[in-house]
Amino acid sequence: MKLEVVYIPVDQLVPNPWNPNKMSDEMLRKEIDSIKEFGFVDPIHCRAMDEVFQIIDGEHRWIGAKAIGMDEIPCIVLTVDDVVAEQLTIVLNDLRGKPDEAKLAALVRDLSTRRSMLDLERVLPYKREKLAEMIAERKADFDWDALKRPKIEEKPEVAQWVERIYRLPIDAAQVIDGAISKVKEDGVNDDWKALELICADFMAGA
């Protein structure tokens, strides 16, 4: 089957009556923000029905397009009967595989170095708590066991102290606080010592 993308006016598209895919208001807002951010990059699958086109896959993208005032959207028009159309609704919704959690977390962490948490929360299909969890999760690329090392010996001379103040987003602060708390579980008493161990471990692997 040779596929061709055509642009169809939004008012000529209609949903099908069997679509099992439901989307919460929050996820629909993310869908709309994603279209605003990246454009309509995923065409709708539909079929011609008399004077309209019935959506086989992409009903929520169609709703999002209407919400932001798009006049027409890219579509792939299929010539299929009811049985095939119903099967395709299931296949196109569910036959996509599931992400490797470690790789997904690593991908989100990489994005978090270049985009703010608000930007990621706005367009990615995850709640803030889930994003923070993935950004904080270091098991995929950070060896916590390596931090269980002998304590640094105190020098007899009086230590010289400096004070550093950093301004950072609350989500980043929560990640740092979580890392410090985890290191302190291994017997480190002071926040600054825990932070020093984390930084030393990172520099050693750099």
Backbone as ProteinMPNN parsed JSONL, in Angstrom:
{"seq_chain_A": "MKLEVVYIPVDQLVPNPWNPNKMSDEMLRKEIDSIKEFGFVDPIHCRAMDEVFQIIDGEHRWIGAKAIGMDEIPCIVLTVDDVVAEQLTIVLNDLRGKPDEAKLAALVRDLSTRRSMLDLERVLPYKREKLAEMIAERKADFDWDALKRPKIEEKPEVAQWVERIYRLPIDAAQVIDGAISKVKEDGVNDDWKALELICADFMAGA", "coords_chain_A": {"N_chain_A": [[0.849, -1.197, 0.0], [0.715, 2.098, -0.991], [1.437, 4.975, 0.709], [0.19, 8.237, 1.224], [0.391, 11.562, 2.274], [-2.172, 13.803, 2.873], [-3.808, 16.981, 3.118], [-6.536, 17.731, 5.101], [-9.51, 19.528, 5.743], [-10.364, 20.374, 9.108], [-13.051, 20.317, 9.829], [-14.122, 18.431, 8.207], [-13.491, 16.019, 9.193], [-14.411, 13.285, 11.258], [-14.95, 11.628, 14.407], [-14.605, 8.088, 15.132], [-17.049, 5.646, 16.307], [-16.115, 3.66, 17.993], [-13.716, 4.011, 19.301], [-11.429, 3.115, 21.771], [-9.591, 4.521, 23.18], [-8.944, 6.699, 25.738], [-8.401, 9.959, 27.052], [-7.097, 11.995, 29.593], [-7.994, 15.294, 30.833], [-5.687, 16.672, 31.499], [-3.668, 15.324, 30.02], [-4.634, 15.881, 27.483], [-4.249, 18.626, 27.372], [-1.466, 18.627, 27.326], [-1.107, 17.391, 24.87], [-2.095, 19.399, 23.164], [-0.271, 21.468, 23.746], [2.016, 20.223, 22.818], [1.541, 20.104, 20.058], [1.535, 22.845, 19.522], [4.179, 23.399, 20.131], [5.822, 21.673, 18.517], [4.543, 21.428, 16.117], [2.223, 19.814, 13.815], [3.145, 16.854, 13.67], [2.546, 14.19, 13.411], [0.647, 12.48, 11.321], [-2.935, 12.038, 10.972], [-4.775, 8.993, 10.757], [-7.278, 8.003, 8.557], [-10.463, 7.327, 6.91], [-12.421, 7.548, 3.915], [-15.796, 8.476, 4.123], [-18.728, 8.73, 2.765], [-19.479, 12.048, 2.67], [-17.613, 12.854, 4.444], [-14.595, 12.305, 6.444], [-13.714, 9.578, 8.285], [-12.139, 9.196, 11.378], [-9.565, 6.942, 12.049], [-7.3, 6.608, 13.602], [-5.999, 8.94, 15.855], [-7.73, 10.742, 17.057], [-7.528, 12.452, 19.333], [-5.439, 14.133, 18.63], [-6.68, 15.43, 16.552], [-8.73, 16.759, 17.987], [-7.083, 18.443, 19.489], [-5.961, 19.98, 17.427], [-8.212, 21.353, 16.492], [-8.717, 22.842, 18.778], [-6.697, 24.745, 18.857], [-7.232, 26.181, 16.652], [-6.572, 25.298, 14.049], [-6.986, 25.033, 10.538], [-6.758, 22.942, 8.709], [-5.395, 19.608, 8.657], [-2.649, 17.251, 8.477], [-3.203, 14.119, 6.95], [-3.491, 10.56, 6.525], [-5.125, 8.778, 4.208], [-6.943, 5.877, 4.214], [-8.126, 3.016, 2.422], [-10.314, 1.043, 3.601], [-12.366, -1.55, 5.088], [-14.988, -1.86, 7.646], [-14.147, -3.836, 9.495], [-11.329, -3.979, 9.21], [-10.719, -1.315, 9.77], [-11.483, -1.115, 12.475], [-9.707, -2.936, 13.621], [-7.28, -1.665, 13.016], [-7.488, 0.619, 14.586], [-7.001, -0.416, 17.115], [-4.434, -1.562, 16.744], [-2.808, 0.663, 15.929], [-2.958, 2.205, 18.195], [-1.944, 0.596, 20.294], [0.139, -1.116, 19.507], [2.939, -0.379, 19.86], [5.087, -0.846, 21.464], [6.961, -0.789, 24.601], [8.757, 1.528, 26.643], [12.231, 1.13, 27.557], [12.904, 1.455, 30.86], [15.245, 2.452, 32.122], [16.679, 3.574, 29.966], [14.814, 5.45, 29.123], [14.704, 7.141, 31.369], [17.344, 8.073, 31.346], [17.293, 9.494, 28.935], [15.411, 11.505, 29.529], [16.818, 12.788, 31.579], [18.975, 13.773, 30.121], [17.643, 15.588, 28.447], [16.813, 17.338, 30.436], [19.039, 18.821, 31.001], [19.083, 20.705, 29.117], [16.597, 21.79, 28.789], [14.059, 23.424, 30.678], [12.373, 22.245, 33.675], [9.693, 23.011, 33.625], [9.224, 23.324, 30.879], [9.591, 20.678, 29.994], [7.607, 19.366, 31.45], [5.411, 20.49, 30.307], [5.167, 19.491, 27.685], [5.837, 16.766, 27.619], [4.466, 13.469, 28.195], [4.137, 13.092, 31.062], [3.673, 13.353, 34.593], [4.737, 15.939, 36.92], [5.92, 14.792, 39.208], [6.758, 12.28, 38.289], [8.61, 13.022, 36.307], [10.54, 14.319, 37.91], [11.357, 12.15, 39.404], [12.557, 10.513, 37.437], [14.638, 12.176, 36.633], [16.082, 12.344, 38.964], [16.827, 9.716, 39.365], [19.634, 7.784, 39.344], [20.686, 5.316, 38.842], [21.189, 4.181, 36.391], [23.443, 5.431, 35.316], [25.174, 6.093, 37.337], [27.136, 5.117, 39.947], [26.167, 4.347, 42.959], [27.186, 2.751, 44.985], [29.849, 3.172, 44.859], [30.283, 5.326, 46.402], [30.554, 4.443, 48.952], [33.019, 4.605, 50.674], [36.136, 4.846, 52.54], [36.138, 7.288, 55.163], [37.194, 10.644, 54.643], [40.283, 11.6, 55.923], [40.692, 13.816, 58.604], [42.549, 16.792, 58.538], [45.113, 17.962, 60.694], [45.535, 20.704, 60.91], [43.765, 23.871, 61.154], [40.809, 24.027, 59.362], [40.084, 25.872, 56.401], [37.341, 27.809, 55.55], [34.845, 28.401, 53.066], [32.035, 30.121, 51.678], [29.428, 29.235, 49.541], [26.852, 30.263, 47.395], [24.218, 29.186, 45.503], [21.873, 29.741, 42.964], [19.084, 28.006, 41.951], [16.635, 25.992, 40.155], [13.704, 24.733, 41.882], [13.235, 22.023, 41.441], [15.713, 21.021, 40.69], [17.063, 21.509, 43.062], [15.746, 19.705, 44.715], [16.605, 17.299, 43.633], [19.352, 17.418, 44.255], [19.209, 17.538, 47.066], [18.086, 15.022, 47.537], [20.162, 13.334, 46.661], [22.197, 13.988, 48.482], [21.019, 13.163, 50.894], [20.906, 10.412, 50.424], [23.611, 9.675, 50.357], [24.309, 10.321, 52.978], [23.097, 8.306, 54.344], [24.985, 6.365, 54.477], [26.588, 6.918, 56.592], [27.818, 9.382, 56.535], [28.053, 12.479, 58.06], [27.779, 15.248, 57.604], [26.295, 17.671, 55.423], [27.955, 18.997, 53.594], [30.122, 17.265, 53.339], [28.927, 15.055, 52.173], [28.13, 16.165, 49.725], [30.627, 16.784, 48.703], [31.714, 14.212, 48.309], [29.978, 13.237, 46.322], [30.57, 15.01, 44.208], [33.32, 14.489, 43.907], [33.265, 11.846, 43.075], [31.957, 12.105, 40.649], [33.813, 13.709, 39.24], [35.924, 11.945, 39.123], [35.003, 10.098, 37.328], [34.756, 11.554, 35.058]], "CA_chain_A": [[0.0, 0.0, 0.0], [1.473, 3.335, -1.075], [0.821, 5.965, 1.587], [0.36, 9.634, 0.822], [-0.164, 12.51, 3.246], [-2.984, 14.875, 2.297], [-4.33, 17.903, 4.131], [-7.998, 17.694, 5.114], [-10.092, 20.488, 6.694], [-10.725, 19.728, 10.376], [-14.5, 20.134, 9.938], [-14.522, 17.291, 7.384], [-13.097, 14.817, 9.921], [-15.321, 12.91, 12.348], [-14.427, 10.484, 15.172], [-15.331, 6.822, 14.985], [-17.824, 5.369, 17.519], [-15.595, 2.539, 18.772], [-12.377, 4.315, 19.826], [-11.316, 2.817, 23.196], [-8.537, 5.338, 23.786], [-9.415, 7.857, 26.493], [-7.319, 10.847, 27.465], [-7.505, 12.932, 30.632], [-7.886, 16.707, 30.456], [-4.279, 17.059, 31.631], [-2.928, 14.809, 28.875], [-5.091, 16.604, 26.296], [-3.538, 19.916, 27.383], [-0.108, 18.351, 26.869], [-1.214, 17.155, 23.432], [-2.239, 20.705, 22.528], [1.013, 22.169, 23.876], [2.972, 19.548, 21.942], [1.277, 20.571, 18.691], [2.009, 24.225, 19.453], [5.642, 23.405, 20.233], [6.518, 20.947, 17.464], [3.745, 21.344, 14.909], [1.428, 18.597, 13.665], [4.155, 15.999, 13.053], [2.052, 12.811, 13.324], [-0.616, 12.542, 10.583], [-4.087, 11.232, 11.379], [-5.225, 7.953, 9.821], [-8.728, 8.107, 8.41], [-11.007, 6.709, 5.693], [-13.513, 8.332, 3.34], [-17.14, 7.989, 4.454], [-19.673, 9.659, 2.142], [-18.933, 13.393, 2.482], [-16.67, 13.153, 5.526], [-13.522, 11.336, 6.643], [-13.815, 9.023, 9.638], [-10.824, 9.0, 11.984], [-9.223, 5.597, 12.516], [-6.335, 6.848, 14.686], [-5.596, 10.343, 15.952], [-8.862, 11.586, 17.466], [-7.125, 13.504, 20.273], [-4.665, 15.118, 17.866], [-7.695, 16.208, 15.836], [-9.334, 17.658, 18.979], [-6.085, 19.467, 19.79], [-5.84, 20.875, 16.268], [-9.374, 22.25, 16.507], [-8.628, 23.728, 19.944], [-5.783, 25.859, 18.591], [-7.719, 26.913, 15.486], [-6.029, 24.863, 12.752], [-8.014, 24.858, 9.514], [-6.584, 21.631, 8.103], [-4.34, 18.836, 9.286], [-2.157, 16.177, 7.614], [-3.89, 12.844, 7.139], [-3.27, 9.44, 5.621], [-6.453, 8.232, 3.921], [-6.883, 4.45, 3.919], [-9.328, 2.409, 1.853], [-10.495, -0.178, 4.393], [-13.733, -1.767, 5.55], [-15.196, -1.691, 9.081], [-13.349, -4.793, 10.276], [-9.934, -3.542, 9.181], [-10.646, -0.026, 10.461], [-11.535, -1.364, 13.913], [-8.442, -3.562, 14.003], [-6.225, -0.657, 12.95], [-7.607, 1.488, 15.765], [-6.301, -1.091, 18.216], [-3.019, -1.721, 16.406], [-2.115, 1.949, 15.907], [-2.916, 2.721, 19.559], [-1.264, -0.231, 21.289], [1.276, -1.883, 19.01], [4.034, 0.584, 19.772], [6.163, -1.229, 22.367], [7.083, -0.054, 25.856], [10.133, 2.025, 26.765], [13.163, 0.659, 28.569], [12.804, 2.498, 31.888], [16.549, 3.068, 32.359], [17.004, 4.422, 28.822], [13.893, 6.584, 29.145], [15.157, 8.064, 32.425], [18.576, 8.714, 30.87], [16.896, 10.449, 27.901], [14.796, 12.651, 30.199], [17.885, 13.517, 32.277], [19.722, 14.522, 29.116], [16.811, 16.732, 28.072], [16.708, 18.277, 31.554], [20.217, 19.687, 31.009], [18.915, 21.73, 28.081], [15.256, 22.359, 28.878], [13.599, 23.553, 32.057], [11.363, 21.288, 34.102], [8.386, 23.494, 33.168], [9.109, 23.003, 29.456], [9.417, 19.233, 29.856], [6.295, 19.003, 31.99], [4.377, 21.03, 29.428], [4.986, 18.747, 26.439], [6.015, 15.327, 27.759], [3.263, 12.867, 28.783], [4.402, 12.64, 32.425], [3.436, 14.32, 35.659], [5.953, 16.525, 37.478], [6.544, 13.855, 40.136], [7.429, 11.253, 37.497], [9.786, 13.627, 35.694], [11.54, 14.517, 38.962], [11.868, 10.818, 39.763], [13.467, 10.061, 36.384], [15.827, 13.018, 36.642], [16.844, 12.026, 40.17], [17.265, 8.323, 39.315], [20.981, 7.753, 38.791], [21.192, 3.955, 38.799], [21.615, 3.808, 35.05], [24.734, 5.989, 34.943], [25.852, 6.604, 38.521], [27.368, 4.012, 40.862], [26.039, 4.809, 44.336], [28.033, 1.946, 45.86], [31.203, 3.714, 44.834], [30.389, 6.359, 47.438], [30.825, 3.804, 50.239], [34.465, 4.563, 50.758], [36.588, 5.335, 53.858], [35.98, 8.72, 55.373], [38.383, 11.465, 54.426], [40.936, 11.91, 57.183], [40.741, 15.231, 58.937], [43.894, 17.336, 58.717], [45.249, 18.553, 62.03], [45.462, 22.164, 60.905], [42.425, 24.432, 61.108], [40.314, 24.096, 57.992], [39.62, 27.166, 55.912], [35.974, 27.638, 55.048], [34.275, 29.394, 52.153], [30.591, 29.953, 51.533], [28.956, 29.331, 48.17], [25.406, 30.364, 47.268], [23.806, 28.93, 44.126], [20.444, 29.889, 42.695], [18.708, 26.944, 41.022], [15.21, 25.653, 40.225], [13.347, 23.895, 43.014], [13.357, 20.616, 41.085], [17.134, 20.684, 40.766], [17.394, 21.476, 44.49], [15.222, 18.452, 45.264], [17.502, 16.235, 43.186], [20.577, 17.517, 45.05], [18.879, 17.14, 48.443], [17.905, 13.577, 47.559], [21.477, 12.703, 46.543], [22.894, 14.194, 49.76], [20.387, 12.297, 51.893], [21.272, 9.025, 50.135], [24.998, 9.485, 50.788], [24.355, 10.4, 54.435], [22.673, 7.016, 54.878], [26.173, 5.534, 54.638], [27.355, 7.348, 57.76], [28.361, 10.735, 56.394], [27.247, 13.304, 58.962], [27.592, 16.631, 57.168], [25.854, 17.865, 54.047], [29.056, 19.388, 52.717], [30.929, 16.086, 53.059], [28.18, 14.246, 51.215], [28.212, 16.837, 48.429], [32.014, 16.633, 48.241], [31.863, 12.846, 47.808], [29.255, 13.151, 45.052], [31.335, 15.747, 43.188], [34.58, 13.783, 43.686], [32.961, 10.658, 42.297], [31.653, 12.55, 39.286], [35.057, 14.162, 38.612], [36.765, 10.783, 38.867], [34.493, 9.398, 36.153], [34.659, 12.489, 33.923]], "C_chain_A": [[0.885, 1.247, 0.0], [0.747, 4.416, -0.265], [1.16, 7.375, 1.124], [-0.315, 10.521, 1.856], [-0.922, 13.599, 2.501], [-3.503, 15.747, 3.427], [-5.849, 18.0, 3.994], [-8.505, 18.736, 6.118], [-10.591, 19.77, 7.949], [-12.227, 19.465, 10.468], [-15.024, 19.03, 9.023], [-14.133, 15.953, 8.026], [-14.084, 14.552, 11.051], [-14.724, 11.721, 13.092], [-15.213, 9.218, 14.868], [-16.043, 6.5, 16.31], [-17.229, 4.297, 18.417], [-14.263, 2.84, 19.469], [-12.285, 4.053, 21.335], [-10.323, 3.708, 23.931], [-9.134, 6.577, 24.446], [-8.225, 8.675, 26.97], [-7.846, 11.831, 28.497], [-7.351, 14.362, 30.13], [-6.431, 17.172, 30.507], [-3.466, 16.596, 30.426], [-3.347, 15.503, 27.579], [-4.429, 17.973, 26.226], [-2.102, 19.73, 26.904], [-0.084, 18.101, 25.365], [-1.279, 18.479, 22.679], [-0.923, 21.475, 22.574], [2.071, 21.545, 22.981], [2.788, 19.986, 20.49], [1.759, 22.006, 18.517], [3.53, 24.276, 19.373], [6.309, 22.831, 18.99], [5.788, 20.953, 16.118], [2.999, 20.014, 14.857], [2.291, 17.577, 12.919], [3.679, 14.562, 12.853], [0.693, 12.817, 12.62], [-1.689, 11.631, 11.173], [-4.343, 10.166, 10.309], [-6.755, 8.005, 9.754], [-9.169, 7.349, 7.15], [-12.185, 7.549, 5.213], [-14.849, 7.661, 3.642], [-18.15, 8.995, 3.917], [-19.009, 11.02, 1.951], [-17.95, 13.783, 3.574], [-15.572, 12.087, 5.542], [-13.581, 10.878, 8.1], [-12.412, 8.711, 10.172], [-10.665, 7.549, 12.438], [-8.256, 5.694, 13.695], [-5.96, 8.322, 14.683], [-6.691, 11.283, 16.404], [-8.425, 12.72, 18.387], [-6.228, 14.545, 19.603], [-5.61, 16.015, 17.072], [-8.373, 17.202, 16.778], [-8.366, 18.787, 19.31], [-5.931, 20.468, 18.667], [-7.001, 21.854, 16.221], [-9.256, 23.272, 17.635], [-7.724, 24.931, 19.687], [-6.116, 26.565, 17.274], [-7.101, 26.527, 14.158], [-7.171, 24.634, 11.768], [-7.957, 23.477, 8.874], [-5.398, 20.929, 8.745], [-3.9, 17.71, 8.348], [-2.815, 14.846, 7.963], [-3.379, 11.813, 6.136], [-4.617, 8.758, 5.436], [-6.307, 6.776, 3.487], [-8.206, 3.981, 3.316], [-9.514, 1.055, 2.523], [-11.954, -0.302, 4.8], [-13.806, -1.629, 7.071], [-14.273, -2.585, 9.901], [-11.888, -4.35, 10.341], [-9.771, -2.221, 9.933], [-10.634, -0.219, 11.975], [-10.248, -2.011, 14.402], [-7.306, -2.535, 14.014], [-6.289, 0.315, 14.119], [-6.856, 0.876, 16.944], [-4.802, -1.138, 17.947], [-2.263, -0.403, 16.512], [-2.038, 2.581, 17.286], [-1.965, 1.94, 20.448], [-0.023, -0.955, 20.8], [2.473, -0.959, 18.783], [5.216, 0.194, 20.661], [6.156, -0.376, 23.622], [8.533, 0.376, 26.048], [10.93, 1.253, 27.802], [13.275, 1.767, 29.616], [14.138, 3.203, 32.116], [16.926, 4.01, 31.215], [16.093, 5.645, 28.769], [14.33, 7.612, 30.181], [16.418, 8.797, 31.988], [18.265, 9.772, 29.815], [16.288, 11.7, 28.527], [15.852, 13.465, 30.936], [18.704, 14.344, 31.296], [18.941, 15.753, 28.671], [16.782, 17.783, 29.165], [17.926, 19.185, 31.664], [20.085, 20.832, 30.02], [17.551, 22.389, 28.071], [14.846, 22.431, 30.34], [12.558, 22.491, 32.377], [9.979, 21.712, 33.618], [8.169, 23.17, 31.693], [8.848, 21.517, 29.255], [8.043, 18.801, 30.333], [5.18, 19.422, 31.041], [4.115, 20.123, 28.224], [5.158, 17.238, 26.565], [4.833, 14.717, 28.51], [3.483, 12.301, 30.187], [4.071, 13.752, 33.409], [4.771, 14.797, 36.219], [6.69, 15.545, 38.395], [7.321, 12.771, 39.38], [8.685, 11.799, 36.837], [10.903, 13.81, 36.715], [12.176, 13.198, 39.363], [12.867, 10.329, 38.723], [14.751, 10.875, 36.372], [16.712, 12.68, 37.831], [17.433, 10.63, 40.129], [18.613, 8.222, 38.616], [21.509, 6.327, 38.592], [21.74, 3.59, 37.432], [23.019, 4.316, 34.721], [25.516, 6.528, 36.132], [25.947, 5.481, 39.538], [27.331, 4.513, 42.298], [26.947, 4.018, 45.272], [29.459, 2.474, 45.907], [31.4, 4.787, 45.894], [30.669, 5.771, 48.813], [32.328, 3.572, 50.376], [34.902, 5.083, 52.131], [36.438, 6.845, 53.964], [37.3, 9.444, 55.138], [38.988, 11.836, 55.774], [41.002, 13.419, 57.386], [42.19, 15.672, 59.12], [43.98, 18.031, 60.071], [45.124, 20.067, 62.022], [44.007, 22.621, 60.794], [41.982, 24.584, 59.656], [39.867, 25.505, 57.646], [38.279, 26.958, 55.224], [35.628, 28.762, 54.068], [32.783, 29.113, 52.054], [30.206, 30.17, 50.081], [27.426, 29.363, 48.178], [25.053, 30.199, 45.787], [22.293, 29.083, 44.011], [20.058, 28.861, 41.635], [17.234, 26.623, 41.174], [14.932, 24.692, 41.373], [13.495, 22.418, 42.702], [14.811, 20.159, 41.144], [17.582, 20.598, 42.22], [16.919, 20.179, 45.127], [16.09, 17.272, 44.856], [18.774, 16.224, 44.029], [20.322, 17.083, 46.491], [18.718, 15.625, 48.555], [19.228, 12.833, 47.496], [22.255, 12.818, 47.855], [22.328, 13.27, 50.831], [20.794, 10.844, 51.688], [22.69, 8.729, 50.598], [25.095, 9.479, 52.315], [23.853, 9.122, 55.09], [23.856, 6.09, 55.124], [27.083, 6.029, 55.759], [28.018, 8.695, 57.645], [27.463, 11.691, 57.164], [26.889, 14.673, 58.393], [27.171, 16.71, 55.703], [27.027, 18.157, 53.118], [29.963, 18.204, 52.381], [30.247, 15.192, 52.02], [28.275, 14.846, 49.818], [29.618, 16.713, 47.841], [32.243, 15.243, 47.649], [31.178, 12.668, 46.456], [30.058, 13.814, 43.935], [32.642, 15.027, 42.863], [34.369, 12.55, 42.831], [32.676, 11.029, 40.846], [32.932, 12.961, 38.558], [35.968, 12.982, 38.272], [36.322, 10.05, 37.612], [34.432, 10.267, 34.915], [35.739, 12.226, 32.897]], "O_chain_A": [[1.71, 1.425, 0.896], [-0.414, 4.727, -0.53], [2.278, 7.655, 0.691], [-1.448, 10.267, 2.264], [-0.376, 14.242, 1.605], [-3.621, 15.293, 4.565], [-6.376, 18.307, 2.924], [-7.984, 18.82, 7.23], [-11.17, 18.688, 7.861], [-12.644, 18.501, 11.109], [-16.215, 18.717, 9.043], [-14.411, 14.889, 7.472], [-14.538, 15.48, 11.72], [-14.059, 10.886, 12.479], [-16.351, 9.278, 14.402], [-15.66, 7.044, 17.346], [-17.764, 4.036, 19.494], [-13.74, 1.975, 20.17], [-12.991, 4.702, 22.108], [-10.223, 3.658, 25.157], [-9.757, 7.403, 23.78], [-7.161, 8.126, 27.256], [-8.904, 12.431, 28.31], [-6.671, 14.615, 29.136], [-5.992, 17.962, 29.671], [-2.675, 17.359, 29.872], [-2.527, 15.694, 26.68], [-4.081, 18.436, 25.139], [-1.575, 20.565, 26.168], [0.832, 18.537, 24.668], [-0.594, 18.659, 21.672], [-0.504, 22.063, 21.577], [2.928, 22.247, 22.445], [3.766, 20.213, 19.778], [2.329, 22.348, 17.481], [4.098, 25.088, 18.643], [7.25, 23.422, 18.46], [6.345, 20.536, 15.103], [3.134, 19.187, 15.758], [2.191, 17.442, 11.699], [4.358, 13.787, 12.179], [-0.318, 13.127, 13.251], [-1.396, 10.604, 11.785], [-4.153, 10.406, 9.117], [-7.43, 8.045, 10.783], [-8.342, 6.802, 6.422], [-12.866, 8.186, 6.016], [-15.02, 6.457, 3.448], [-18.401, 10.014, 4.559], [-18.076, 11.142, 1.157], [-17.502, 14.928, 3.621], [-15.601, 11.119, 4.782], [-13.507, 11.689, 9.023], [-11.611, 8.052, 9.509], [-11.528, 7.005, 13.127], [-8.38, 4.951, 14.669], [-5.64, 8.886, 13.637], [-6.609, 12.489, 16.171], [-8.904, 13.844, 18.239], [-6.259, 15.718, 19.977], [-5.37, 17.215, 16.936], [-8.572, 18.361, 16.413], [-8.765, 19.948, 19.402], [-5.786, 21.666, 18.912], [-6.812, 23.039, 15.946], [-9.646, 24.429, 17.473], [-7.952, 26.01, 20.232], [-5.374, 27.442, 16.831], [-7.096, 27.331, 13.226], [-8.212, 24.094, 12.142], [-8.993, 22.905, 8.535], [-4.51, 21.571, 9.306], [-4.686, 17.26, 7.513], [-2.96, 14.5, 9.136], [-2.904, 12.153, 5.052], [-5.185, 8.223, 6.388], [-5.625, 6.481, 2.505], [-9.272, 4.491, 3.662], [-8.954, 0.05, 2.086], [-12.687, 0.686, 4.854], [-12.804, -1.317, 7.714], [-13.685, -2.14, 10.887], [-11.285, -4.348, 11.415], [-8.79, -2.033, 10.652], [-9.865, 0.436, 12.68], [-9.753, -1.675, 15.478], [-6.47, -2.539, 14.918], [-5.254, 0.783, 14.593], [-6.16, 1.577, 17.679], [-3.997, -0.797, 18.813], [-1.192, -0.351, 17.117], [-1.158, 3.404, 17.538], [-1.256, 2.527, 21.265], [0.798, -1.372, 21.617], [2.945, -0.79, 17.659], [6.256, 0.852, 20.61], [5.446, 0.625, 23.706], [9.446, -0.349, 25.652], [10.382, 0.781, 28.799], [13.689, 2.883, 29.303], [14.168, 4.422, 32.286], [17.429, 5.108, 31.45], [16.532, 6.741, 28.419], [14.328, 8.812, 29.909], [16.556, 9.997, 32.225], [18.895, 10.83, 29.795], [16.599, 12.819, 28.118], [15.801, 14.695, 30.927], [19.083, 15.477, 31.594], [19.509, 16.836, 28.533], [16.732, 18.98, 28.879], [17.869, 20.21, 32.342], [20.848, 21.797, 30.057], [17.358, 23.421, 27.429], [15.246, 21.59, 31.145], [11.942, 21.912, 31.482], [9.174, 20.861, 33.239], [7.069, 22.788, 31.294], [7.997, 21.131, 28.454], [7.389, 17.97, 29.701], [4.13, 18.782, 30.983], [2.972, 19.996, 27.786], [4.676, 16.495, 25.71], [4.251, 15.374, 29.373], [3.075, 11.177, 30.479], [4.177, 14.937, 33.093], [5.803, 14.155, 36.026], [7.918, 15.467, 38.372], [8.417, 12.392, 39.791], [9.713, 11.124, 36.807], [12.063, 13.502, 36.441], [13.376, 13.128, 39.628], [13.913, 9.786, 39.08], [15.83, 10.335, 36.129], [17.938, 12.721, 37.733], [18.44, 10.371, 40.789], [18.726, 8.538, 37.432], [22.666, 6.151, 38.211], [22.657, 2.775, 37.326], [23.72, 3.693, 33.923], [26.427, 7.337, 35.956], [24.92, 4.944, 39.952], [28.322, 5.038, 42.806], [27.432, 4.568, 46.26], [30.185, 2.249, 46.876], [32.53, 5.124, 46.248], [30.989, 6.507, 49.746], [32.817, 2.456, 50.206], [34.098, 5.708, 52.823], [36.592, 7.575, 52.985], [38.377, 8.911, 55.404], [38.29, 12.328, 56.66], [41.322, 14.182, 56.474], [42.968, 14.99, 59.788], [43.003, 18.624, 60.53], [44.664, 20.659, 62.999], [43.133, 21.854, 60.391], [42.677, 25.181, 58.834], [39.34, 26.232, 58.488], [38.113, 26.043, 54.418], [36.057, 29.905, 54.223], [32.33, 27.999, 52.316], [30.601, 31.158, 49.463], [26.786, 28.584, 48.884], [25.516, 30.956, 44.934], [21.54, 28.608, 44.86], [20.633, 28.843, 40.547], [16.635, 26.939, 42.202], [15.808, 23.933, 41.786], [13.841, 21.631, 43.583], [15.106, 19.051, 41.592], [18.378, 19.731, 42.58], [17.604, 19.615, 45.981], [16.291, 16.347, 45.643], [19.228, 15.167, 44.468], [21.12, 16.348, 47.071], [19.152, 15.016, 49.532], [19.414, 11.827, 48.18], [22.895, 11.86, 48.288], [23.083, 12.662, 51.591], [21.005, 10.116, 52.659], [22.955, 7.667, 51.162], [25.877, 8.716, 52.883], [24.142, 8.872, 56.26], [23.747, 5.135, 55.893], [28.231, 5.597, 55.858], [28.717, 9.118, 58.565], [26.251, 11.716, 56.951], [25.811, 15.199, 58.672], [27.623, 15.933, 54.862], [27.094, 17.64, 52.002], [30.512, 18.133, 51.281], [30.89, 14.65, 51.121], [28.477, 14.126, 48.84], [29.781, 16.556, 46.631], [32.89, 15.107, 46.611], [31.723, 12.03, 45.555], [30.21, 13.251, 42.851], [33.041, 14.953, 41.701], [35.187, 12.237, 41.965], [33.11, 10.336, 39.926], [33.123, 12.608, 37.395], [36.688, 13.006, 37.274], [37.138, 9.452, 36.911], [34.095, 9.784, 33.834], [35.807, 12.917, 31.881]]}, "name": "protein", "num_of_chains": 1, "seq": "MKLEVVYIPVDQLVPNPWNPNKMSDEMLRKEIDSIKEFGFVDPIHCRAMDEVFQIIDGEHRWIGAKAIGMDEIPCIVLTVDDVVAEQLTIVLNDLRGKPDEAKLAALVRDLSTRRSMLDLERVLPYKREKLAEMIAERKADFDWDALKRPKIEEKPEVAQWVERIYRLPIDAAQVIDGAISKVKEDGVNDDWKALELICADFMAGA"}
